[in-house]
Amino acid sequence: MKFNEKWITVLNKDNTSFLRKQYNFKTFKQSIKFINDELVPITKKLKHHPKIILEYNKLTIELTTHDAPYNNNIGDLDRSFAEKLDEKYNTTINKVVLKDK
């Protein structure tokens, strides 16, 4: 799977940047389950820890690498994390949709 361009690149005032994406779930419980079952294992495997913002059923993830080249703060590790998380989300959402039918 290629890096999903639906991740938004946010530029800070100090010219550093980070990736941001929002994932939507039907319930708070589904959001928490996704964090625990899907996101946490990725953080452990890649040794990379995103900023996690949870608002009921909306999960926002922000990724940045402080030692990324060219001071743009978005590195290969961020893109790899984004790819893996998108894959997990797509699989999870498909399971939930099929289960609800």
Biopython code that builds the backbone (N, CA, C, O; Angstrom):
import numpy as np
from Bio.PDB.StructureBuilder import StructureBuilder

atoms = [
    (1, "MET", "N", (0.845, -1.188, 0.000)),
    (1, "MET", "CA", (0.000, 0.000, 0.000)),
    (1, "MET", "C", (0.886, 1.246, 0.000)),
    (1, "MET", "O", (1.886, 1.306, 0.716)),
    (2, "LYS", "N", (0.523, 2.208, -0.784)),
    (2, "LYS", "CA", (1.261, 3.463, -0.847)),
    (2, "LYS", "C", (0.778, 4.421, 0.228)),
    (2, "LYS", "O", (-0.344, 4.310, 0.720)),
    (3, "PHE", "N", (1.636, 5.360, 0.584)),
    (3, "PHE", "CA", (1.276, 6.391, 1.554)),
    (3, "PHE", "C", (0.026, 7.118, 1.086)),
    (3, "PHE", "O", (-0.034, 7.596, -0.047)),
    (4, "ASN", "N", (-0.966, 7.201, 1.953)),
    (4, "ASN", "CA", (-2.249, 7.820, 1.619)),
    (4, "ASN", "C", (-2.130, 9.336, 1.667)),
    (4, "ASN", "O", (-1.827, 9.912, 2.712)),
    (5, "GLU", "N", (-2.366, 9.961, 0.555)),
    (5, "GLU", "CA", (-2.247, 11.422, 0.476)),
    (5, "GLU", "C", (-3.376, 12.149, 1.204)),
    (5, "GLU", "O", (-3.378, 13.379, 1.253)),
    (6, "LYS", "N", (-4.325, 11.422, 1.764)),
    (6, "LYS", "CA", (-5.398, 12.076, 2.506)),
    (6, "LYS", "C", (-4.928, 12.563, 3.871)),
    (6, "LYS", "O", (-5.675, 13.223, 4.594)),
    (7, "TRP", "N", (-3.710, 12.239, 4.214)),
    (7, "TRP", "CA", (-3.116, 12.823, 5.411)),
    (7, "TRP", "C", (-2.812, 14.283, 5.084)),
    (7, "TRP", "O", (-2.294, 14.584, 4.008)),
    (8, "ILE", "N", (-3.125, 15.175, 5.990)),
    (8, "ILE", "CA", (-2.907, 16.605, 5.785)),
    (8, "ILE", "C", (-1.537, 16.976, 6.351)),
    (8, "ILE", "O", (-1.189, 16.569, 7.460)),
    (9, "THR", "N", (-0.773, 17.737, 5.599)),
    (9, "THR", "CA", (0.485, 18.267, 6.102)),
    (9, "THR", "C", (0.204, 19.637, 6.704)),
    (9, "THR", "O", (-0.296, 20.536, 6.028)),
    (10, "VAL", "N", (0.530, 19.782, 7.977)),
    (10, "VAL", "CA", (0.295, 21.033, 8.700)),
    (10, "VAL", "C", (1.642, 21.715, 8.917)),
    (10, "VAL", "O", (2.591, 21.090, 9.389)),
    (11, "LEU", "N", (1.721, 22.993, 8.572)),
    (11, "LEU", "CA", (2.944, 23.769, 8.741)),
    (11, "LEU", "C", (2.810, 24.667, 9.965)),
    (11, "LEU", "O", (1.874, 25.460, 10.068)),
    (12, "ASN", "N", (3.751, 24.532, 10.886)),
    (12, "ASN", "CA", (3.769, 25.375, 12.085)),
    (12, "ASN", "C", (4.408, 26.729, 11.774)),
    (12, "ASN", "O", (5.033, 26.903, 10.728)),
    (13, "LYS", "N", (4.248, 27.673, 12.681)),
    (13, "LYS", "CA", (4.841, 29.010, 12.507)),
    (13, "LYS", "C", (6.356, 28.968, 12.425)),
    (13, "LYS", "O", (6.970, 29.829, 11.795)),
    (14, "ASP", "N", (6.971, 27.962, 13.064)),
    (14, "ASP", "CA", (8.432, 27.863, 13.056)),
    (14, "ASP", "C", (8.963, 27.054, 11.857)),
    (14, "ASP", "O", (10.121, 26.636, 11.848)),
    (15, "ASN", "N", (8.105, 26.841, 10.852)),
    (15, "ASN", "CA", (8.446, 26.113, 9.630)),
    (15, "ASN", "C", (8.665, 24.617, 9.831)),
    (15, "ASN", "O", (9.190, 23.951, 8.938)),
    (16, "THR", "N", (8.276, 24.079, 10.976)),
    (16, "THR", "CA", (8.253, 22.631, 11.139)),
    (16, "THR", "C", (6.875, 22.150, 10.705)),
    (16, "THR", "O", (5.930, 22.935, 10.633)),
    (17, "SER", "N", (6.768, 20.886, 10.423)),
    (17, "SER", "CA", (5.484, 20.377, 9.955)),
    (17, "SER", "C", (5.183, 19.006, 10.546)),
    (17, "SER", "O", (6.056, 18.349, 11.112)),
    (18, "PHE", "N", (3.935, 18.594, 10.402)),
    (18, "PHE", "CA", (3.525, 17.276, 10.850)),
    (18, "PHE", "C", (2.355, 16.805, 9.992)),
    (18, "PHE", "O", (1.707, 17.594, 9.305)),
    (19, "LEU", "N", (2.103, 15.501, 10.049)),
    (19, "LEU", "CA", (0.975, 14.912, 9.338)),
    (19, "LEU", "C", (-0.203, 14.788, 10.287)),
    (19, "LEU", "O", (-0.026, 14.514, 11.474)),
    (20, "ARG", "N", (-1.407, 14.990, 9.763)),
    (20, "ARG", "CA", (-2.621, 14.869, 10.579)),
    (20, "ARG", "C", (-3.704, 14.156, 9.774)),
    (20, "ARG", "O", (-3.880, 14.392, 8.578)),
    (21, "LYS", "N", (-4.420, 13.277, 10.471)),
    (21, "LYS", "CA", (-5.570, 12.615, 9.846)),
    (21, "LYS", "C", (-6.599, 12.301, 10.914)),
    (21, "LYS", "O", (-6.263, 11.974, 12.052)),
    (22, "GLN", "N", (-7.866, 12.409, 10.520)),
    (22, "GLN", "CA", (-8.962, 12.071, 11.424)),
    (22, "GLN", "C", (-9.624, 10.787, 10.955)),
    (22, "GLN", "O", (-9.918, 10.620, 9.771)),
    (23, "TYR", "N", (-9.855, 9.880, 11.902)),
    (23, "TYR", "CA", (-10.577, 8.639, 11.650)),
    (23, "TYR", "C", (-11.906, 8.721, 12.388)),
    (23, "TYR", "O", (-11.972, 9.202, 13.519)),
    (24, "ASN", "N", (-12.957, 8.251, 11.741)),
    (24, "ASN", "CA", (-14.286, 8.311, 12.348)),
    (24, "ASN", "C", (-14.808, 6.911, 12.648)),
    (24, "ASN", "O", (-14.639, 5.982, 11.858)),
    (25, "PHE", "N", (-15.439, 6.786, 13.796)),
    (25, "PHE", "CA", (-16.029, 5.534, 14.241)),
    (25, "PHE", "C", (-17.481, 5.783, 14.633)),
    (25, "PHE", "O", (-17.898, 6.930, 14.796)),
    (26, "LYS", "N", (-18.235, 4.723, 14.781)),
    (26, "LYS", "CA", (-19.639, 4.872, 15.170)),
    (26, "LYS", "C", (-19.790, 5.209, 16.652)),
    (26, "LYS", "O", (-20.695, 5.949, 17.038)),
    (27, "THR", "N", (-18.906, 4.666, 17.470)),
    (27, "THR", "CA", (-19.041, 4.850, 18.921)),
    (27, "THR", "C", (-17.695, 5.143, 19.566)),
    (27, "THR", "O", (-16.638, 4.924, 18.975)),
    (28, "PHE", "N", (-17.763, 5.642, 20.790)),
    (28, "PHE", "CA", (-16.559, 5.871, 21.594)),
    (28, "PHE", "C", (-15.836, 4.552, 21.841)),
    (28, "PHE", "O", (-14.609, 4.490, 21.769)),
    (29, "LYS", "N", (-16.585, 3.513, 22.127)),
    (29, "LYS", "CA", (-16.006, 2.195, 22.403)),
    (29, "LYS", "C", (-15.191, 1.684, 21.213)),
    (29, "LYS", "O", (-14.118, 1.109, 21.401)),
    (30, "GLN", "N", (-15.687, 1.888, 20.001)),
    (30, "GLN", "CA", (-14.948, 1.483, 18.804)),
    (30, "GLN", "C", (-13.648, 2.281, 18.668)),
    (30, "GLN", "O", (-12.619, 1.742, 18.260)),
    (31, "SER", "N", (-13.706, 3.562, 19.013)),
    (31, "SER", "CA", (-12.503, 4.410, 18.957)),
    (31, "SER", "C", (-11.426, 3.892, 19.901)),
    (31, "SER", "O", (-10.265, 3.743, 19.521)),
    (32, "ILE", "N", (-11.828, 3.621, 21.132)),
    (32, "ILE", "CA", (-10.891, 3.119, 22.142)),
    (32, "ILE", "C", (-10.335, 1.759, 21.742)),
    (32, "ILE", "O", (-9.138, 1.506, 21.882)),
    (33, "LYS", "N", (-11.198, 0.892, 21.247)),
    (33, "LYS", "CA", (-10.757, -0.438, 20.818)),
    (33, "LYS", "C", (-9.726, -0.323, 19.690)),
    (33, "LYS", "O", (-8.739, -1.058, 19.684)),
    (34, "PHE", "N", (-9.942, 0.576, 18.752)),
    (34, "PHE", "CA", (-8.991, 0.771, 17.659)),
    (34, "PHE", "C", (-7.633, 1.248, 18.201)),
    (34, "PHE", "O", (-6.584, 0.773, 17.768)),
    (35, "ILE", "N", (-7.668, 2.172, 19.133)),
    (35, "ILE", "CA", (-6.412, 2.652, 19.730)),
    (35, "ILE", "C", (-5.672, 1.491, 20.388)),
    (35, "ILE", "O", (-4.485, 1.284, 20.133)),
    (36, "ASN", "N", (-6.369, 0.739, 21.230)),
    (36, "ASN", "CA", (-5.721, -0.341, 21.986)),
    (36, "ASN", "C", (-5.298, -1.525, 21.130)),
    (36, "ASN", "O", (-4.203, -2.060, 21.300)),
    (37, "ASP", "N", (-6.165, -1.933, 20.210)),
    (37, "ASP", "CA", (-5.908, -3.152, 19.440)),
    (37, "ASP", "C", (-5.095, -2.941, 18.165)),
    (37, "ASP", "O", (-4.414, -3.858, 17.708)),
    (38, "GLU", "N", (-5.159, -1.751, 17.593)),
    (38, "GLU", "CA", (-4.509, -1.525, 16.303)),
    (38, "GLU", "C", (-3.372, -0.498, 16.361)),
    (38, "GLU", "O", (-2.283, -0.744, 15.842)),
    (39, "LEU", "N", (-3.626, 0.640, 16.989)),
    (39, "LEU", "CA", (-2.630, 1.710, 17.020)),
    (39, "LEU", "C", (-1.456, 1.383, 17.955)),
    (39, "LEU", "O", (-0.297, 1.557, 17.577)),
    (40, "VAL", "N", (-1.750, 0.919, 19.149)),
    (40, "VAL", "CA", (-0.680, 0.641, 20.125)),
    (40, "VAL", "C", (0.337, -0.377, 19.591)),
    (40, "VAL", "O", (1.538, -0.150, 19.735)),
    (41, "PRO", "N", (-0.096, -1.487, 18.981)),
    (41, "PRO", "CA", (0.913, -2.408, 18.439)),
    (41, "PRO", "C", (1.820, -1.776, 17.376)),
    (41, "PRO", "O", (3.000, -2.116, 17.291)),
    (42, "ILE", "N", (1.281, -0.866, 16.574)),
    (42, "ILE", "CA", (2.113, -0.178, 15.576)),
    (42, "ILE", "C", (3.153, 0.695, 16.277)),
    (42, "ILE", "O", (4.314, 0.730, 15.868)),
    (43, "THR", "N", (2.736, 1.401, 17.334)),
    (43, "THR", "CA", (3.688, 2.257, 18.052)),
    (43, "THR", "C", (4.816, 1.422, 18.646)),
    (43, "THR", "O", (5.975, 1.837, 18.632)),
    (44, "LYS", "N", (4.476, 0.255, 19.163)),
    (44, "LYS", "CA", (5.504, -0.616, 19.753)),
    (44, "LYS", "C", (6.439, -1.161, 18.686)),
    (44, "LYS", "O", (7.656, -1.183, 18.872)),
    (45, "LYS", "N", (5.870, -1.601, 17.567)),
    (45, "LYS", "CA", (6.678, -2.187, 16.493)),
    (45, "LYS", "C", (7.623, -1.159, 15.877)),
    (45, "LYS", "O", (8.799, -1.449, 15.657)),
    (46, "LEU", "N", (7.115, 0.035, 15.599)),
    (46, "LEU", "CA", (7.930, 1.065, 14.942)),
    (46, "LEU", "C", (8.703, 1.944, 15.922)),
    (46, "LEU", "O", (9.566, 2.726, 15.522)),
    (47, "LYS", "N", (8.383, 1.807, 17.211)),
    (47, "LYS", "CA", (8.999, 2.665, 18.245)),
    (47, "LYS", "C", (8.801, 4.145, 17.879)),
    (47, "LYS", "O", (9.724, 4.958, 17.915)),
    (48, "HIS", "N", (7.555, 4.440, 17.528)),
    (48, "HIS", "CA", (7.189, 5.788, 17.095)),
    (48, "HIS", "C", (5.843, 6.114, 17.720)),
    (48, "HIS", "O", (4.896, 5.338, 17.589)),
    (49, "HIS", "N", (5.746, 7.235, 18.388)),
    (49, "HIS", "CA", (4.556, 7.540, 19.175)),
    (49, "HIS", "C", (3.875, 8.811, 18.684)),
    (49, "HIS", "O", (4.432, 9.903, 18.796)),
    (50, "PRO", "N", (2.672, 8.668, 18.142)),
    (50, "PRO", "CA", (1.956, 9.821, 17.610)),
    (50, "PRO", "C", (1.258, 10.609, 18.705)),
    (50, "PRO", "O", (1.120, 10.146, 19.837)),
    (51, "LYS", "N", (0.829, 11.788, 18.352)),
    (51, "LYS", "CA", (-0.068, 12.550, 19.209)),
    (51, "LYS", "C", (-1.467, 12.013, 18.915)),
    (51, "LYS", "O", (-1.872, 11.913, 17.757)),
    (52, "ILE", "N", (-2.198, 11.670, 19.973)),
    (52, "ILE", "CA", (-3.527, 11.085, 19.841)),
    (52, "ILE", "C", (-4.541, 12.045, 20.440)),
    (52, "ILE", "O", (-4.431, 12.436, 21.602)),
    (53, "ILE", "N", (-5.533, 12.422, 19.636)),
    (53, "ILE", "CA", (-6.598, 13.305, 20.106)),
    (53, "ILE", "C", (-7.909, 12.554, 19.897)),
    (53, "ILE", "O", (-8.272, 12.226, 18.767)),
    (54, "LEU", "N", (-8.618, 12.282, 20.995)),
    (54, "LEU", "CA", (-9.858, 11.530, 20.919)),
    (54, "LEU", "C", (-11.026, 12.384, 21.374)),
    (54, "LEU", "O", (-11.049, 12.889, 22.497)),
    (55, "GLU", "N", (-11.997, 12.537, 20.481)),
    (55, "GLU", "CA", (-13.228, 13.264, 20.792)),
    (55, "GLU", "C", (-14.395, 12.342, 20.477)),
    (55, "GLU", "O", (-14.886, 12.305, 19.349)),
    (56, "TYR", "N", (-14.828, 11.607, 21.474)),
    (56, "TYR", "CA", (-15.901, 10.624, 21.386)),
    (56, "TYR", "C", (-15.630, 9.614, 20.266)),
    (56, "TYR", "O", (-14.916, 8.637, 20.493)),
    (57, "ASN", "N", (-16.174, 9.821, 19.074)),
    (57, "ASN", "CA", (-15.977, 8.857, 17.988)),
    (57, "ASN", "C", (-15.036, 9.371, 16.898)),
    (57, "ASN", "O", (-14.931, 8.770, 15.828)),
    (58, "LYS", "N", (-14.364, 10.466, 17.169)),
    (58, "LYS", "CA", (-13.407, 11.039, 16.213)),
    (58, "LYS", "C", (-11.996, 10.920, 16.793)),
    (58, "LYS", "O", (-11.695, 11.459, 17.858)),
    (59, "LEU", "N", (-11.159, 10.215, 16.075)),
    (59, "LEU", "CA", (-9.786, 9.998, 16.496)),
    (59, "LEU", "C", (-8.861, 10.743, 15.536)),
    (59, "LEU", "O", (-8.830, 10.443, 14.343)),
    (60, "THR", "N", (-8.115, 11.707, 16.052)),
    (60, "THR", "CA", (-7.169, 12.456, 15.232)),
    (60, "THR", "C", (-5.758, 12.039, 15.620)),
    (60, "THR", "O", (-5.411, 11.978, 16.799)),
    (61, "ILE", "N", (-4.958, 11.755, 14.606)),
    (61, "ILE", "CA", (-3.572, 11.340, 14.806)),
    (61, "ILE", "C", (-2.661, 12.381, 14.168)),
    (61, "ILE", "O", (-2.897, 12.831, 13.047)),
    (62, "GLU", "N", (-1.614, 12.757, 14.905)),
    (62, "GLU", "CA", (-0.599, 13.663, 14.375)),
    (62, "GLU", "C", (0.754, 12.973, 14.462)),
    (62, "GLU", "O", (1.114, 12.410, 15.496)),
    (63, "LEU", "N", (1.495, 13.024, 13.367)),
    (63, "LEU", "CA", (2.799, 12.364, 13.264)),
    (63, "LEU", "C", (3.883, 13.366, 12.897)),
    (63, "LEU", "O", (3.715, 14.182, 11.990)),
    (64, "THR", "N", (4.985, 13.292, 13.609)),
    (64, "THR", "CA", (6.143, 14.118, 13.302)),
    (64, "THR", "C", (7.398, 13.407, 13.783)),
    (64, "THR", "O", (7.353, 12.625, 14.734)),
    (65, "THR", "N", (8.508, 13.679, 13.129)),
    (65, "THR", "CA", (9.800, 13.135, 13.528)),
    (65, "THR", "C", (10.740, 14.296, 13.755)),
    (65, "THR", "O", (11.053, 15.038, 12.824)),
    (66, "HIS", "N", (11.186, 14.459, 14.972)),
    (66, "HIS", "CA", (11.984, 15.636, 15.333)),
    (66, "HIS", "C", (13.358, 15.677, 14.682)),
    (66, "HIS", "O", (13.954, 16.745, 14.543)),
    (67, "ASP", "N", (13.866, 14.500, 14.279)),
    (67, "ASP", "CA", (15.181, 14.496, 13.642)),
    (67, "ASP", "C", (15.087, 14.171, 12.149)),
    (67, "ASP", "O", (16.042, 13.668, 11.557)),
    (68, "ALA", "N", (13.933, 14.460, 11.546)),
    (68, "ALA", "CA", (13.754, 14.207, 10.106)),
    (68, "ALA", "C", (14.662, 15.134, 9.301)),
    (68, "ALA", "O", (14.996, 16.230, 9.752)),
    (69, "PRO", "N", (15.060, 14.689, 8.104)),
    (69, "PRO", "CA", (15.944, 15.515, 7.279)),
    (69, "PRO", "C", (15.282, 16.808, 6.816)),
    (69, "PRO", "O", (14.060, 16.897, 6.707)),
    (70, "TYR", "N", (16.093, 17.778, 6.556)),
    (70, "TYR", "CA", (15.686, 19.064, 5.996)),
    (70, "TYR", "C", (14.774, 19.872, 6.911)),
    (70, "TYR", "O", (14.139, 20.828, 6.465)),
    (71, "ASN", "N", (14.703, 19.501, 8.178)),
    (71, "ASN", "CA", (13.917, 20.237, 9.174)),
    (71, "ASN", "C", (12.431, 20.349, 8.847)),
    (71, "ASN", "O", (11.751, 21.223, 9.386)),
    (72, "ASN", "N", (11.918, 19.493, 7.985)),
    (72, "ASN", "CA", (10.477, 19.571, 7.726)),
    (72, "ASN", "C", (9.684, 18.718, 8.711)),
    (72, "ASN", "O", (8.459, 18.815, 8.777)),
    (73, "ASN", "N", (10.379, 17.894, 9.467)),
    (73, "ASN", "CA", (9.823, 17.090, 10.545)),
    (73, "ASN", "C", (8.886, 15.967, 10.106)),
    (73, "ASN", "O", (8.228, 15.361, 10.951)),
    (74, "ILE", "N", (8.809, 15.680, 8.834)),
    (74, "ILE", "CA", (8.048, 14.526, 8.370)),
    (74, "ILE", "C", (9.038, 13.575, 7.706)),
    (74, "ILE", "O", (9.660, 13.904, 6.695)),
    (75, "GLY", "N", (9.168, 12.403, 8.289)),
    (75, "GLY", "CA", (10.146, 11.458, 7.785)),
    (75, "GLY", "C", (9.516, 10.166, 7.289)),
    (75, "GLY", "O", (8.296, 10.002, 7.310)),
    (76, "ASP", "N", (10.373, 9.254, 6.844)),
    (76, "ASP", "CA", (9.905, 7.965, 6.344)),
    (76, "ASP", "C", (9.151, 7.190, 7.417)),
    (76, "ASP", "O", (8.202, 6.469, 7.110)),
    (77, "LEU", "N", (9.565, 7.331, 8.664)),
    (77, "LEU", "CA", (8.895, 6.640, 9.766)),
    (77, "LEU", "C", (7.448, 7.127, 9.910)),
    (77, "LEU", "O", (6.551, 6.333, 10.192)),
    (78, "ASP", "N", (7.225, 8.418, 9.719)),
    (78, "ASP", "CA", (5.868, 8.966, 9.784)),
    (78, "ASP", "C", (5.004, 8.391, 8.657)),
    (78, "ASP", "O", (3.855, 8.008, 8.877)),
    (79, "ARG", "N", (5.565, 8.338, 7.462)),
    (79, "ARG", "CA", (4.820, 7.809, 6.314)),
    (79, "ARG", "C", (4.527, 6.324, 6.490)),
    (79, "ARG", "O", (3.436, 5.858, 6.162)),
    (80, "SER", "N", (5.500, 5.585, 7.009)),
    (80, "SER", "CA", (5.306, 4.165, 7.257)),
    (80, "SER", "C", (4.211, 3.943, 8.305)),
    (80, "SER", "O", (3.362, 3.065, 8.153)),
    (81, "PHE", "N", (4.244, 4.748, 9.367)),
    (81, "PHE", "CA", (3.227, 4.655, 10.410)),
    (81, "PHE", "C", (1.849, 4.950, 9.808)),
    (81, "PHE", "O", (0.882, 4.240, 10.084)),
    (82, "ALA", "N", (1.767, 5.987, 8.996)),
    (82, "ALA", "CA", (0.496, 6.377, 8.373)),
    (82, "ALA", "C", (-0.050, 5.244, 7.500)),
    (82, "ALA", "O", (-1.242, 4.943, 7.550)),
    (83, "GLU", "N", (0.808, 4.624, 6.710)),
    (83, "GLU", "CA", (0.392, 3.509, 5.857)),
    (83, "GLU", "C", (-0.174, 2.367, 6.675)),
    (83, "GLU", "O", (-1.250, 1.849, 6.378)),
    (84, "LYS", "N", (0.556, 1.981, 7.704)),
    (84, "LYS", "CA", (0.133, 0.862, 8.544)),
    (84, "LYS", "C", (-1.184, 1.166, 9.260)),
    (84, "LYS", "O", (-2.055, 0.302, 9.364)),
    (85, "LEU", "N", (-1.320, 2.388, 9.747)),
    (85, "LEU", "CA", (-2.541, 2.758, 10.451)),
    (85, "LEU", "C", (-3.735, 2.788, 9.494)),
    (85, "LEU", "O", (-4.828, 2.354, 9.858)),
    (86, "ASP", "N", (-3.538, 3.292, 8.286)),
    (86, "ASP", "CA", (-4.610, 3.292, 7.288)),
    (86, "ASP", "C", (-5.046, 1.865, 6.957)),
    (86, "ASP", "O", (-6.241, 1.591, 6.843)),
    (87, "GLU", "N", (-4.079, 0.958, 6.803)),
    (87, "GLU", "CA", (-4.400, -0.440, 6.525)),
    (87, "GLU", "C", (-5.252, -1.029, 7.647)),
    (87, "GLU", "O", (-6.257, -1.691, 7.389)),
    (88, "LYS", "N", (-4.849, -0.784, 8.891)),
    (88, "LYS", "CA", (-5.589, -1.303, 10.047)),
    (88, "LYS", "C", (-6.991, -0.699, 10.108)),
    (88, "LYS", "O", (-7.961, -1.402, 10.390)),
    (89, "TYR", "N", (-7.093, 0.593, 9.846)),
    (89, "TYR", "CA", (-8.395, 1.261, 9.876)),
    (89, "TYR", "C", (-9.329, 0.671, 8.817)),
    (89, "TYR", "O", (-10.484, 0.358, 9.107)),
    (90, "ASN", "N", (-8.827, 0.521, 7.595)),
    (90, "ASN", "CA", (-9.655, -0.024, 6.516)),
    (90, "ASN", "C", (-10.131, -1.438, 6.831)),
    (90, "ASN", "O", (-11.280, -1.783, 6.555)),
    (91, "THR", "N", (-9.261, -2.247, 7.400)),
    (91, "THR", "CA", (-9.636, -3.602, 7.801)),
    (91, "THR", "C", (-10.665, -3.568, 8.926)),
    (91, "THR", "O", (-11.644, -4.314, 8.898)),
    (92, "THR", "N", (-10.446, -2.708, 9.911)),
    (92, "THR", "CA", (-11.348, -2.603, 11.057)),
    (92, "THR", "C", (-12.723, -2.115, 10.632)),
    (92, "THR", "O", (-13.735, -2.669, 11.061)),
    (93, "ILE", "N", (-12.773, -1.099, 9.807)),
    (93, "ILE", "CA", (-14.056, -0.546, 9.362)),
    (93, "ILE", "C", (-14.828, -1.587, 8.558)),
    (93, "ILE", "O", (-16.044, -1.702, 8.709)),
    (94, "ASN", "N", (-14.147, -2.340, 7.713)),
    (94, "ASN", "CA", (-14.818, -3.388, 6.943)),
    (94, "ASN", "C", (-15.406, -4.463, 7.845)),
    (94, "ASN", "O", (-16.498, -4.966, 7.578)),
    (95, "LYS", "N", (-14.694, -4.822, 8.913)),
    (95, "LYS", "CA", (-15.205, -5.808, 9.871)),
    (95, "LYS", "C", (-16.442, -5.273, 10.576)),
    (95, "LYS", "O", (-17.424, -5.996, 10.746)),
    (96, "VAL", "N", (-16.399, -4.006, 10.987)),
    (96, "VAL", "CA", (-17.512, -3.397, 11.703)),
    (96, "VAL", "C", (-18.739, -3.308, 10.802)),
    (96, "VAL", "O", (-19.851, -3.617, 11.230)),
    (97, "VAL", "N", (-18.537, -2.887, 9.559)),
    (97, "VAL", "CA", (-19.659, -2.756, 8.610)),
    (97, "VAL", "C", (-20.290, -4.128, 8.362)),
    (97, "VAL", "O", (-21.514, -4.256, 8.382)),
    (98, "LEU", "N", (-19.473, -5.144, 8.132)),
    (98, "LEU", "CA", (-19.995, -6.485, 7.888)),
    (98, "LEU", "C", (-20.703, -7.038, 9.126)),
    (98, "LEU", "O", (-21.727, -7.710, 9.007)),
    (99, "LYS", "N", (-20.167, -6.759, 10.295)),
    (99, "LYS", "CA", (-20.762, -7.238, 11.542)),
    (99, "LYS", "C", (-22.115, -6.586, 11.782)),
    (99, "LYS", "O", (-23.033, -7.237, 12.282)),
    (100, "ASP", "N", (-22.254, -5.309, 11.432)),
    (100, "ASP", "CA", (-23.494, -4.579, 11.666)),
    (100, "ASP", "C", (-24.609, -4.966, 10.695)),
    (100, "ASP", "O", (-25.775, -4.666, 10.948)),
    (101, "LYS", "N", (-24.267, -5.626, 9.591)),
    (101, "LYS", "CA", (-25.283, -5.985, 8.585)),
    (101, "LYS", "C", (-26.060, -7.206, 8.996)),
    (101, "LYS", "O", (-26.950, -7.645, 8.269)),
]
sb = StructureBuilder()
sb.init_structure("model")
sb.init_model(0)
sb.init_chain("A")
sb.init_seg("    ")
for serial, (resi, resn, name, xyz) in enumerate(atoms, 1):
    if name == "N":
        sb.init_residue(resn, " ", resi, " ")
    sb.init_atom(name, np.array(xyz, "f"), 0.0, 1.0, " ", f" {name:<3s}", serial, name[0])
structure = sb.get_structure()
